[in-house]
Amino acid sequence: MKLAPGARECARLAEPTNIALVGNPNSGKSTLFNALTGLRQKVANYPGVTIEKKIGVFFDLHGRRCQLIDLPGTYSLLPSAPDEEITCEVLFGARPDTPVPDAVVCVVDATHLERGLYLVTQVLDLGLPAIVMLNMMDLLEEAGDRLDVAELAARLGCPVIPCQASRRKGLVELRTALSQELSPGRSFCRQCPALVEESLARVAADFPEERAERRRLCALILGAPDPQRLAEVLAVTHLLPSLREEQERLEAKMPDWRQQTIAMRQREIRALTAEVLRKSPVIGRSATDRLDHWVTHPVGGWLIFLGIMGTMFLAVFEVGAGPKDAINALFAASAARLEKLLPAGDLRDLLTEGVIGGAGNVIVFLPQILVLFFFLGLLEDSGYMARAAFLMDKVMSRVGLQGKAFIPLLASHACAIPGILSARTLSDPRDRMVTILVAPFASCSARLPVYVLMIAAFFGGRPGTGLGEAGIVMSLYLLGLAAAFGFAWLLKRSFFRGRPAPLVLELPPYRRPSLRTISAQMISRAGAFLRRAGTTIVAISVILWWLTAYPKVSGEDRSAQLAGSFAGQIGHWIEPVIRPLGFNWKIGIGLISAQAARENFVSTLGVLYAGQSERGTGPTSLSQALLADRWPDGRPVFTPLVCLTILLFFVFSLQCVSTVVTVRRETASWRWAFFQFGYMTFFAYVISLAVYQAGRAFGL
């Protein structure tokens, strides 16, 4: 059936334009992506934040729907890490789940123009229509440099748009450019050593004719040291025999042919940069250099690092205390109101103890978690995180890892899953595997509610000093990192032998943190936390309430009801295993529920100890109920020693099914996922057992 001209135009507009967003790490791709699409993808002032492709939608000036694909950062189309392979696969049209881009937006850090243009020229060689976005033009101008944008556009043969993504400058110009007909820019794959040209001609002759516009660059890439993976990406594995033959010929006649080919491209880019960029004649140390003198100092840098961490944890307790108390009072008032409105019975107990009690005992920690995320956002957006990785390089090298592996560990303090995913930025497979296996030792935000509750019980149910609480939490975080370093050392000397790769990490300039970006990230994380509290945690709390309420035991004694319930029967069955740690069956039930999410431990105890203290939720009232619990012989269950043992168990154990599944996906093996769960749980049990039994021996 033929469509009328108007219908054909409507159909054309209905089809989305696929646009790939590429650039060097930390060039501002994700910031531009968020500004265009209105999404809240994580952005930070250090490389390696985007570790898989993200897709959003916006509309050009004609109302045409554009699908924007934010790809992991890379310096070249010769991938050295799994995240960079994603970028190459999408640009080469080798991913079945992603169409070939109709256009490519190349984001270039204007303060590092020459480095950014290397990737731009490779994209232009692909024959795809491209637009260059010169980000961070404000920093270039502040340095006194001047860039001839019009001349650069003429030399590249494609639109070049100055922008400042963090302030949404240049977005209208980008939409205007995308609304126009784009044509491929100038190819830079023109000059190669003569012997390489001959080999390229022979290999390129075998490329499919429909891909002739890309065959020269594809031939160059397939001439990389390991062409097997790229041949699979490009679906041209039939070329491998001839490629290896040409490689052997070139190695015999010109051993440095790869370096010479790269050098010729770099010389051409350097000449282009010299023509369009006028550097400021003023030479002096920048503010970033002056700050780095102290921040990366072998002694002063560590003092600054510890001071920042101490301030962050102190703020978690001091700043988050007021809002936490307000939320606690709100949930307590809601439960009291329901008790007055509903008659006594299972329905009232389900709502007050199962739903409100279960969710309330976790949600009260939201302010403290948000304070933690706020400080992490400040450190990420300012550029300090990269300095922390640089500072840790010497420590990391002693355990067999490169300093860049510290970035996944830092990311794991928010959640282990993005930390594990960010290990894709590590080029060495051994370093990547070891980092994945030790990343969950970093204390994630889900552990914070457990820490706060146990610290409250440790201080006898009375609020301790903010400095003391912050010191304990900081010690737990450092203890987790120490365990990560220790097992990294062990794994690198057993299963994954090899020398650590040298640290190659860009130290980005310090920037003023964007409160809009940080606030957006905090809102996103708060929403995720509340969704989990309103779904998973409430569901588990309701199930636990049912397990504690049935079967019914005659009499009014709640302790007898708990002991005879389904939950009591399960708890008493596992109690012999955990009794040597000082844990009773109720703690055991909490450990089981924590496998779904660590914060479930708190909500579980809230359900199990409901009605055993004055009405209320939160760490203070719940800790009072914990302290009132007794063993059959009258001894208190939650002594300071037991609270310390629980803290140590949660520092070292892996209690998160989502993390196990993620590790399986990243390692492509259940064997490594179960190995990680097993060795972390065993280590947590042994350490907790040793501490508790030693404490008992000393009369604690």
N, C-alpha and C positions, 0 to 999 in steps of 0.2 A: 504494500500500500504506500503510495506517495504522499508525502506531507506537503502542505502549503508552505510558502516561504516563511510566513509568520510562525507556523508550528515548528519548522525546522530551526528557526532562531531560538525559540523557546526551549527546544530539546537541547540545542547547543549550550544554552545558558544553564540548563539543569545539570549538565555533566560537570563535575568539579574539576578545576585545574589543580593538578598535583605539583606542589612546589616543595623542593628539598631545601632545608636550611643547614648549611655547612659552615665550618670555620675551625680555627685553631681552638684548643682548650682555653677556657677563660676569656674568650673574645667577646662575650655578651650575647651568644646565640639564644640562650634560654630567656634572657631578659627581653629580647626582641620578640621571641615566641609568645611570651606572656602578654606583652603590650599589644600584639596584633590579635591574638585569639581571646584575650580576657581570661585565660586559664591561670592556674597557680602552680605551675611547675616549679620545682625547687631550683633556686639560683643561689650561687655563692661565689665569693671572690677567691676561688682557688680552682685549679684544673681538675677535671674528672667528675663533675657533678652529673652531667647527662651520660648515663651508661647504657641506655637503650633508646630506640627511636620513640618519640612521642608525637602524637597527631592531634592537631586542632584545626578549627575552621574559622575563616573570616571571609569578607566580601570585598571585591575590588570596586572601583568607582562606577562600573557598569552594572553592579548588583550580581555579578557572577560569583558563584561559590568557589572559594579557593581552599584546598586542603593542604595545610602546612605540616611538613614532617621535620621535626627537630631531631637531627642526627648527632651521635656522639662526636665530640671534638677530635680532630686529627690534624697532624702537621703535613701529611702526605697521603697519596692514594696507594702507598705501599704499606699495608697494615702490619703493625707489630704487636697488636693486642686484640683480644676478641671484640672489644667495643668498637675499635677502628674497622674491623671487618664488616660490621653492620653498615657503616657509612659507605664503604666500597661496594658492597652487594647492592644497596639501594641505587646508587648512582649508575652502576653497570646494568641495572634491570635484572639482577639475578635472584631476587627474592620473590617467590610466588605470591606472598601475602601483601606485596607492595608494588604498585604500578611504576613504570619508568617515569621519572619526573618530567613534567612539561617544561619546567624551568628550575633553575638553581639560584638561590639567594646566598651569596658568599659573604659572611660577616668577617670583617677584617679589623683588628685592633689597629687604629691609625698610628699609635705610638710604636708599633712594631710592624711597619708597613712591609718591609722586605720579606720578613718571615711569612706574613700572611699571603703575599702575592705568589709564593711558591705553590701553595695549594690552589689558589685562584687559577694560575696558568694551567695546572693539571686538569682542573674542571673544564676550562675552555677547550683544552685538547680533546675532551670527550665529545665535543660537537653539540653540547646542550646549551640552549639559551640561558644566559646568566645575568645577574644583577649583583654588583658589588656594593655592600653597605659598609661605609667607613665609620665604625663605631668609635666612641671615646674621642671625638674630635675636640672636645673641650680640654682634655688633658694635653693633647698635642699643641693646642694654641696657648695653653698656660705655660708650656715649656718654651714658648717663643718660636716654634717651628711653623713653617708655612707650606701648605700642600696645594698644588695646582690640580684641582679636581677635574676640570674640563680637559686638560692635557692628558691626565691619566685615563679618562674615559675614551678619548680618541685613540690612545695607544693600545688599550685593551680591546676596543671595538665593542664595548657593552656599556650600559648605564652604570655610573658610579654616583652614589648618593651619600652625602655626609649625614650622620645621624648621631643621636645621643639616646640610646634605647631606654636608659633608666628614667629619662624625662619625656619620653615619647616624641622626641624630635625626629623628623625624617619619615614618619609613618605615612603621611599624606603623599609625599613624593614617591614612596615605595608603592603605594596602592595605584598611583597614577602610572608608574612605569609598568606595573603588572597588567594594567588595563589596555596597554598598547601591544602591538605585535612585536615580539622579540625574535631576534635572529642570533645564531651562534656567533660568539666573539672570535677574535683573532687567535689562531692556533700558534702555540709556542713550541710545539714539537717539530722543530725544523732542522736544528743543527745537532748532529751527533758525529762522533769520530767515524772516519770512512769505513773502517772494518765493521763497526756497529751498524752503519747504514746498510751495508751489504747483508748482514744477518737479518736485520729488520725486514728488508725487502723480501727475503726468502720466506720468513715466517708469516709476514702479513699477506702473502699471496694465498695462504690457505684459510684466511678468515672468511666467514660467510659474506656474500656480496652485500646483503642488506645492512651489514654493520661496517661497511667500508669506511664511513666517516670516523670510526673510532679505532680502526685497526692499528694505526701507528702507536698510539699511547698504550693500547692493550698489549701490543708486542713488547713495548718497553717494560710494562709491568710484569708480563710473563717471563721476562728476562731477569727477574729478581732472583736472589739466591735460592729461594724455595718456591718454585712455580706451581707445585702440586696444588696447594690450597687455592690460589688465584685461578688456576685452570678449572678447578671445580666450580668456583664462584661464577666464572664466565661461561661455563658449560662448553669448554673447548678442550676437554681432556685429550681429544684425539691429536692435539698439537704437541703433547708432551714429548714424544720421541724426537721430533725435529727440534724442539726447543732445547732439549738436553744436548743434542748434537751440536747446535749452534753455540751453546754455552761452553762446551768443551773446546770448540774451535777458538772462541774468543779468549778463554782462559790461557790457552797455549800461546796465542800470538800477542795478547794485550791483557796481562793479569789485572790491571787496574781500570778495565773498560767501564765498569759501573761508576766508579768515582769520577772518571772523566766525563761521562754522560751527565751526571748530576751537576758537576762543576760548570759545564757549558750552560745549563739552564740557569744556574745561580748567577753566572756572570751577566747573562742577558737581563735578569731581574734586577741585579745590582745597578746596571747601566740605566735601566728604566727608572728606578727609584731616585737615582742621582739627578735625573732630568726633571722630575715632578716635585721633589721634596727639597725645601731649603731649610737646612738646620740652623738653629740659633747659634750665633758666634759666641754667646756667653757659655762658658764652661765652668761648672761647679757642682758640688755635691747637692743632690736633690734632697727634699725632705724625707723621702723614702729611704735613701742611703743613710741619712743621719739617724733615723729611727732604728734601722736595721743594725747599726753599730752596737746598740744596746740590746735590742730584742734577740739577736742571734749571738750575743756574747757568750763564751763558754761558761761563765759564772753568772753574770748579770741576766742572761737570757733565762736560765733556770729559775732564778729568784722571781723574775717577772712572770714566768709560767705558773709557778706555785702560788704567787700572789693573785693572779687572775682566777685560778681555779678555786682558791680559798674564798675570794670575794663572791664568786658565782654561787657556791654552796651556802654561804652565809645568807645571801639574798634569797635563796630558795626557802629558807626557814623564816627569815624575818619579814620579807615582803609578802610571802604567801600566807602568813599566819592569819592576818585579818580576814581576807576573803574566804579562807578555809573555814574559819569559825562561823562566818555568815551563812555559808552553804550548809554547814553542819546544823545550825539552828533551824534553817528552812526545812530540811528533811525531818528533823525531830518534830517540828510543829506539824508537818504534814502527817506523820505517823500518829501523833496524838489526836489530830482532828479526825482521822479515820477511825480511831478507837472509840471516839464519842459517837460517830455517826452509825457505825455498824455494830450489830450485836456480836457478842463473843462467839467464836466458832472458827472453823478452818478457813473460811473465806477471809475473815479479818486478819488472822495470823498470816495467811499467804501474802496479803497485800502489804502488811506492816513489816513482817519479818523477812519474807522472801523477796518481794519486789523493791520496796522502799529501803529496807535494811541492806539487801544485797547490793543494789546499785548505789545507794547513798554512801556506804562505807568506802566506795572507790571514787565516786565523783568528787568527794570533798578534797581529794588530792589534786584536782585539776589546776587550781591556782599555782601550786608549787611546780607542777610539771610545765605550765606555761612560762613561769619565771625561768626555769631551766632552758626552755626552747628560746626564750628571748635572748638570753646571754649567748647561747650557741649561735643564734642568728647574727648577733653583733660581731662575734669572732669570725664567722664565715664571711660576712659581707665586708668587713674591714680589711680582710687579707691576712689576718693573723694565723689562720689555720695552716697556710703554707709554711709560715715561719716555724710553727710548732713541729711540722713534719721535718723541716730542715734541722731543727734543734735535736730531734730524736734520731737523726740519721746515724750518729755514732753508736747510740745504744742499739738501734735496730741492726746495724752491721755486725755487732758482737753476737747477736742471736741468729745471724744468718740471713736476715732480710734487708732489703733496701729501705731507705727512709720513706719512700713514697708509699710503702705498705702501711705506714702509720695513719694515712688519710682514711682508709677503710675502717681502721680501729676507732678513729675519731667519729666517723659517721655512725658507727655501731652504738655510740652513747645515746643517740636518739632512738635507734631501732637496729637490731642486728641484720634485718633483711636488706635495707639499702646499703649497709656496710659490706655485706657479702657480695651484693651486686656490683658495688664500686670496685671490687677486686679485679674486675675485668680490665681495668686500666693498667694493670701490671703486665708487662710483656713476657716475663719469665714464667713458664707454666708451673715450675716448682714453687716459686714465691707466691704465685696466685693460689695454689692449692693450700699451702701452709696458712696463708692469711685467712682463707675461708674457714679452715678448721679451728682457728683460734679466735676469730672475730667475736663470737658470742660471749667470750670472757669479759668484754667491755660492758659495764653496767648500763643497760638500756633504761629508758624512762619507765618501762613497765615494772622495773624492780623498785623504783622510788617509793611507791605506796607501802611495799613490804618493809623497806628500810625505815621509813618514818614510823610505822606502827611498832616495829620491834624496838626502835630507839625510845619511843614513848614508854613502852613496857619496861625497857632497861632502866629508865629513870624512875621506876616505881609508879607509873601512871601520871606523874607530875611533869609539866613542861620543863625541860631542861634549858640550860642557857643556849641561846642561838649559836654562840661560838663553839660550844661543846658538841652540839648536834651536827653543825657543819663540819667540824673536825672528824667526827666519826664517819659521816657520809663520804667525805673526801678520802679518808683512809680506805673505805670499801672500794671506791672507784680506782684508787691507785693499786689496791690489792688485786683487782681484776686485771689491770694492765700488767702487773707483775706476773700473774699466772699466764697471760697470753704470751709474754716474752719468754717465760720459762719453757712452755710447751713448744713454742716456735723453735727455740734452740734445740730441743729434743727431737722434733720432727725433721729439722734440717740435717741432723746428724744420724738419722736412721732411715726413714722412708724416702726422704727428698734431699739426698746429698747434692751439694753443688755450691759454688761460690755465689754470694749475693751480687746482683747486678748493681753497677754504680748508680748513684742517685742523679737522675736528670729531671729536675723540677723547676719550673718557672716560679719565681717569686714575684707575684703581681704587685703593682703599686698599691700603697694604702689608699683606701677610698672612704669617703664619708658613708657610713651605713645608711641604707634607705629604710626609713621607718615604715614606708608603705609596703616594701617587699617583706620585711620582717613581720609586720602585722598580718599580711596575707598568709604567710607561712604558719603563723601562730593560729589563725582562724582555721586554716585547713587541718592542722594537727589537732586542734580542739574538737573540730567536727568529727574527725576519725576516732578520737578517744571517746566522745559521747555516743557515737554510733555503736562502738564496741560495748560500752557500758549499757546501752539501751537494748542490745540484742544478745550478744554472747554471754555477757556477765549476768544479765537478768535471767536468761534462759537457764544457765547453770545454777543460779541462785534458786530459781523456782524448783528445779529438779532436786537440788539438795534439800530444800524445805520439805518436799514430798518424802524424800528418803528419811528425813528426821521425824516426820509426823506419822509415818505408817511403818509397820502395823501398830495400831493403838495398844498402849500398855495401860492397864487399869491403875487408877490412882492419879493424884495431881502432881506427883513429883516429876519435874522436868528432867532431872538427871536420869531417872529410871526410864523415862520415855526415850531419851536419846540413846541410852545404852541398849535398849531392846529394839530400836528402830532398824530399818535396813542399813542406814548410814552407820549406826553403831556396830552392826554385825560385820560390815565391810571393814570398818576401822579396827575392830578387835582382831580381825583376821590378819591384817598387815602390821599390827602393833609390835609383834615380836621382832620384826626386821628393823624397825626404827627406834625401839625402846633403848638400845645401847647409845643412841644419840641424845637421849633425854626427851624424846618426842612421845606424846601420847597418841591415842587413836584419832583424836580430833585434828591434830596437826597433820597426821597421815592423810586424812581426807582432804585437807587443804593442799597437800603436796600433789595429790592425784588431780585435783581440779586445776592446779597451776600448770598442768601440761598443756591445756588449751591456751592459757594466757597467764603470765606470772601474777598479774594483779588479782586474778581470781582467788588467790590464797587469802587475800584480805576479805573479799566478799564472802568466801566460804566460812571463815571464822566468824564473820558478822552474823551469818545464819545460824551456825552451830551454837554461838554464845548469846543469841537473841534472848532477851528476857532475863538475863543473869546479871544485869546492871541497870542503873537508872536509864530511863528512856533517852535515846540519842544515838547518833551515828558519829563516825569520825574516829581518829586515832585515840583521842583522850578517853571517851566513854568505852570504846571497845577494849582499849588496853586495861581499863579497870576491870572489865569482865574477865579478861585473860588472867590478871593477877589474882582474881578470886578463885580460879580453878584449882582443884586439889587432886592429888593422887589418892587412892583408897586409904593409904596410911596417914593422910592429913598433910603431907608435904606439898608445898606449892609447885605447880607445874612450870609456870613461867618465871623462873629465877633469872637473874642477870646472865648466868652462865648459859642457860637454855636459849635466851634471846640472842646472845652472841653466836651460839651454834647455828641457830636458824639463819642469822645474817650471813655467816660463812657459807652455809649450804646454798643459799640463793646467789651468792657472789660467783660460785664456781660451777653450779649445775646448769644444764641446758633444759629449760622447762618452757618449751614453746614449739608446738607442732608445726606452726607456719615456718619457723626457722629450719626445721628438719626437712620439710618439703622443698624449701628454697635451696638448701645445700644439695639435695638430690638433683634438682634441676640444673644447678651450676656445675656440678661434677659429673652429671650424667650417670650416676651410680648410687643405688641405695646402700651399697657397701660402705662408702665413705660417710654417708649420712648417719647410718647406724653406728659406725665406728666413733664418730664425733659425739653422738648422744651417749654412747656407752662409756667412753673414757672420761667425759666431763662429769657424768653422774657418779661414776666410781671414785673419781678424785674428790668430788664434793663430799661423798659419804666418808671416805677415809680421813680427810682433814677434819670434818665435823666430829667424827668418832674420836680422833686423837685429842682434839681440843676439849671435848666434853669429859672424856675419861681422865685426862690430865687435870682438868679443873676439879673434878670430884676427888682425885687423889690428894690435891692440895687443900681440900676442904671448902671449895668455893660453892 
